[in-house]
């Protein structure tokens, strides 16, 4: 039978009280030291971030996760991209066939849990923080639902992981809720339902991507009105595949702060003049435009014309892993491939900074 302690043995002695007090004091000092160290680390991160001024306002989560992280998650989940060289072959094939959307969908399919998304978000955050002071990243809750994932759990996992990297690096991360245009306004309303239910402060914007000529912007008027009432910044993908008419239709129907791509507006002088009169900022992605076949060569890209017309425009990497680029690389391409004059670079960087959906 186990020995039961005599109650007298449980009485505190002066020595025990002294030891307990000493232990408590040591623990308090350790906690204080840890708090001070964490505060200094955050301050250091903020100082490092202040040395960077570059912002990217148009990044898609799954297409931006570092390649090695994507492949590792794919291998763990038995996805085809987990096979050595499979992802690189898919990249080459997508560029030959113009099947970018299919490749993006395959990237989405390799995620099987909120844990996968948290791992990817941490890796993505660290990659972006190496060059950016501010990054705005599209996430697509309706895609998660179609692949059988809990939207709220995935969103919370991404938010938490980015929060940790933000605290460590000082880079500001903002989430933009994306809906797929061809799935219609009901799907977009469900995305806003999720925002109202989750109430995450990191979510600061709403936009629509997908097939530009599938559903007219006017069909989403009530969605965008609701997004504005919820305090979200608004954007839409237009003027990439569907031409200048898609930009004009979006401006006519929706309360927009930004347009992703929008470069085909250069084909319509009256539309260029209209854009120059507005406060709408275009987020252009030259590497994306060439990779997806919008333009066949750098000399065809209209970025210089858009700038000359006085349009507010900044540069974005879009899907940097898929298009083998980065935000800094897009600015380098503007200088070396597109012949953009040096004074325009401050304009573009300032345009990005001023068009952020969060300070």
N, C-alpha and C positions, 0 to 999 in steps of 0.2 A: 504494500500500500504506500503511495507517495507520502512523503513527510509533509505535514501541514505546519506552516510556520507559526511559532508562538507570537501572539499579538504584540508582546513586549519587544520582539525583535524588529518590529516594523516602526518603532518609534524613532524619530529623527534625532540624531546626535548633533552637537555643535559642529563637528567636523563635516558631517554630511550637509548641513545647512551651508557651510562655507563653500564646499565643493559645488553645491547646486548654484549658489550665487555666482561663483566663478564661471561655471558653464554657461549660465544665462548671460553673463557679461560678455563672454567670448562669442556666443551666438549673435548677440546684438551687434558687436563690432564687425563680425563677419557679414551680417546682413547689410550694415551701413556701408561697408567697403564694397560689397557687390553692387549696391545701389549707386554709389559714386562711380564705380567702374562702368556701369551701364550708361549712366548719364554722360560720362566722358566719351564713351564710344559713340553715342548718338550725336554729341556735339562734333566729334571728329568726322563722322559721316556727313553731317551738314556742311562742314567746311570743305570736304572733298567735293561734294555736289555743287557747291558754289563756284568751283573752278570750271564747271561744265555749263554750257548754255544751250546745248542742242536739245530740241524737243521733237518727238515723233508722235503724230496724232492719228496715224492710220496703220495699225498693226493687227493682224488676225492671230489669235492665240495658237491654234494648232499648226499654222504655217510658219510660226516664228520660233517654236521650241527648238533648241539646239539639236542638230542631227543626231549626235551621240545619245542624247536622252531619248529621242523618239525611237531610235533603233533598240535601245535597251528595254524600253517599255514594250515595244513590239515583240521582242524575243521572249520576255516574261509571259506575255499574253498569247503566244502562239500565232501572232500575226505574220503575214508573209514578209513584211519589212524587217523582221528579225533575222532573216537569212542574210548572210554576208553579201553585200553588193546589191541587194534587191532594191533598196531605196534609191540608190544612184541610178540603177537601170530604169526605175519608174520615172525619175526626173528627166532622163534623156528621152524616154518615150513620150512623156507629156509635152515636151517641147516640139517633138516631131509631129505629133498628131493634134496639138492644140487642145488637149484634154485636161486642162489645168483643174477644172472643177472636179473631175473624177479623181485626180491625184489628191486634191484637198479632202474630198470625202474619205479616201482611203486613210489619210492621216487621222481623221476624226475617228475612224473605226478601230484604231489600235488601242484606244483608251477604254478600259474596262471597269474603272472604279474612281471614286473621288480621290483615293490615295494616288492613283496614277496622275491625276490632274494636279494634285499638290506637289508631287515630285517634279512634274513638268514646269509648274509655275515658279518653283524655286530656281530651277536651272535657267528658265527664261529671264527671270528677274535679274539674276547675276550677269547674264550675257548683256542685257540691255543697259544695266547700270555701268558697264565698262565704258560706254560712250555717251550716254544720255543723262540729262538732268531731269527729264520728264518724259513719260511714255504713256500713251493711251491705247488700250488693247481691247479689241472686239472679242466678245465671247458669245456663243450661240446656244442658248438654253434649249431651243426647240430641236436642235440637232441631238443634244444629249438625250432628250426624251425619246426620240426616234430610235436611239440605240439602247434604250432600256435603262438609262441612268437617272438617278434622282437629281433633278435640276437644282434644288435648293442645296443639297449636300455638295454637289460639284462646285457651285458658285461660292459656298462658304469655304471650301477647301482652297480654292484659288485665292480668295480674299485673304485668308490667313497666311498662306505661304508668301504672297507678295508683301503683306504687311511686315513679316519678319525680315525680308530682304530690304525693304524700304528703310526700316529702322537701322539696319546694319550699314547700308550704303549711302543713304540720303537721297537716292533717286526716287522721285515721286511717281507712283503707279496709279493710273486711273482705269477703271473698267467701263467699257461701252457695251451696252446690250444690243445684240444684233438679231434681226429676224430675216428669214429667207424670203425674198420677194415673191417667188413663184408659189409659195405656200399661202399667200394671201393675207388679208387684214386680220382674220381671226387668230392666226398663229402669232401675229405681231401683238395683238391684245393680250394673249397669254403670256408673252414675254414681259409686258408691263404689269400683268397680275403678279408675276414672280417678284418684280421689283417692289411692288407695294407690300407684298408679304414678307420679304426678306429685310428691306430697309437698310441695306448696306451703304455706308457713307462713301465707300470707294466707287460705287456705281454713279457716274456723273453724266452719262450720255446714252443716246439711243440712235440707232441707224438701221438701214436696210441694205442688204447686199443681195447677191444672187443674179439671176438672169434679168438684165435691164429691160428687155422688151416683153417680159411675161405678163406683168400686171401694171397698169398705169399708176403714176404717183397719186392721182386724185382719189384712188380707192383707199389710200392710207391717210386721208385728211383727218379723220376722227382719231386715228392712232397718234398722229403727230400733235394734234391739239391736246390730247391726254398727256403725252410725254412732256409737253411744255408746262402743263398744269402741275405735273409732278416735279418740276424744277430741273428737268434734264436738258442738256444741250442736244441739238439735233443735227444729223447728217444723213446723207444718202449716197449710195454708189450710182453714178450717172456719168454720161459723157465718156464712156470707155468703149463699149461695144455698140451701143444703140445710137451713137452720133449726137450732134448738137441738139436735136429735137428733144432728147431725153433730159438734157440740162434745162432747157426752157420749160418743159412740162413740170419738172420738179420745182423750179422757181415759182411757177404759176400757182401750184397746188398746195405747197407745203411751207411752213414756217421754218426755214433752214438757217443754221449757223455755218455749216460747212458742207462741201461736196467732195466726196472721195473720187479721185481721178478728175473728171470734168474736162479733160484736155481736148476732147473733140469740139468743145465750144469754139476753139480757134478757127473752125471751118465757117463760122457765121460772124461776120464783122459786127452786126447789130447786137448779137448776143454777147460778144466780147465787150462792147461798150456798156451793155446793161450790167454785166458782172462787175465792171470797173466802178460803176456807180453804187453798188451794194457793199455791204459789210461781209458778204459771204466769202469764206476762204476756201480755195481749192487745195486738196492734199494730193499732189501728183506723185506718181511712182514710175519713173522712166524705165527702170529695169523690168518691172512687171509688164509694162506696155509692150516692150520688145519681146519678152519671153512668151507672152500670150498671143502675139501676132497682131496686136492693134496697129503697130508700125513695124515695117520690115527693116529699117535701118535707123541709126541715131540721127542722121541728117533730116529724117522725116518728122522727128519729134517736135511738137510746137511749143515747147517750154519758152524759148526766147520770144516768140510772138505774144504769148500770154503775158509775159513780164513787160514787154514793150507797150502793151495795151493798157497797162496799169491795173491788171487783175491781181487781187490778193492771192498769193500762192506760196505754198511751202512744199517741202519734199518729204516723202515717207518711204519706208522700205516695204510696206504692204505685207508680204509673206517672205521674210528674209531668208529663211531656210530653204524654201522651195525655189526662190529666185537667186540664190547664192549672192546675196547682197547685204548691206547694212545701211543705216541712215547716213552715216558719214560717207559711205561709198556712193550714195545717190548724189550727194553734194559734189563729190569728186567727179562723177560722171557729167554733171551739169557743166563743170568747168572744162573738162578735158575732151568730152565727146560732143557736147551740145553747144559749146562756144559761148556760154553765158558770161557776160562781163562781170568783173569783180564787184562793182557797187551793188549788183543785184543780190549778192549772197547775204548781206546784212538785212536787206528787205525780206528775203525768204525766211531767214532765221527769226527775225522779229515777227513776221506774220504767224509763224508757228507758235511762238511764245504768247502772242496776243490772242490767238484763237483757241487756247487751251480751255477745257471745260472745268478746270479746277486750278486754283492758285498754288 
